[in-house]
């Protein structure tokens, strides 16, 4: 949502959240790295219209949909799954390094 309001963002990374209204997508100027959960029907239901708006407005984006896994972030937690917990974070850090370097 922030990317629709702040045109000079160098990059934005929405995690598992609602999409902006299709008509607001035209205001996005930043590249996006989008993280979704495979089993989130409410959010995933809005993806087709959002993707159509991203393409129509020539927004650079990449979307990852993560399988339904336990992603407890604390290593000592019995459900901790290192790959599930670190994959979105690693991609995000790489995205910000690529898009924010030299923009600070």
N, C-alpha and C positions, 0 to 999 in steps of 0.2 A: 504494500500500500504506500509506503514511504516513497518508493520510486516514482509514483504517480504525482507526488507533491513537490519533490525536490529534483529539478531538472539537471542539476550539475553533479549528481552522484556519479562516482566512477565505477560503481558496481553495487549490486544488491543481491542478498542471499535469503530468500524466504524459506523458512523451515515449517513444513506441515500446516500452513495457514490458508485462510480464505484467499481467493483470487480477487483482484480489483474488478470492478464492473468493466465489461468489454469496452465501453465508450471512454473509460478513463485510461485504458492501456496506451492510447495514442500519446499520452503525456510522459510515458516512460522513455528515457533517453539512455539509461545505463544498461550494460549487459547484466543478465540475470543468471544465477545458478539456483535452480529450484529443487528442493528436497521434499518428496512426498512419501507417505507410507502406503504400502500396497493394500492394506486392509482398512483404509479410511474412506468409506464410500461417500460420505458427505462432501469431503474435499475433492476427491477424485471425480465426482459427478460434475464439477464445474470446470474440469481440465479441458474438455474439447472446445468449449467456447473461448476459454482463456488462450489456448494454443492458437486457435483461429485468429484471435485479435492480435496476438504477438506476431504471427506471420504476416497478417495484413498490414501491420505497422512497421515491419522490418526490424523488429527488436531482436537483438542477439541474445539467445538463451540456450541453456542446457538444462534438462530436467532428468532427475534420477528418482526412480520409485523403488523404495527399499522393501524387501520381503518382510512379511510378518515374523519378526524375530524378537527375542527379548533384548532390549537395548539398555538395560540398567547401566548407568554410567559409573557406578562405583565398583572398583575392581574387586572388593571383598564381598560384594553382593552375590548370592548364589545364582542369580539369573544373568550375571555379567557375561556378555558375548563380545569379545574384543573386536572382532571384525565389524559387528553391527554398531558398536559404540564409536569406533574410530573412522569408519569410511566416510560419513558425511563431513566430519570435522576435517579430515585430511583434504578432501576435495575443496572445502571452503577455504582453508588456509592457502592452498595452491591458487585458487581463483583470486583471492585478495592479493596475493603476491604478484600475480600476472596483471591485474587490473588497477591496483593502487600504487604500485611502484612508480615514483616520479610524479605522482599526483598529489602528494602531501604538501 
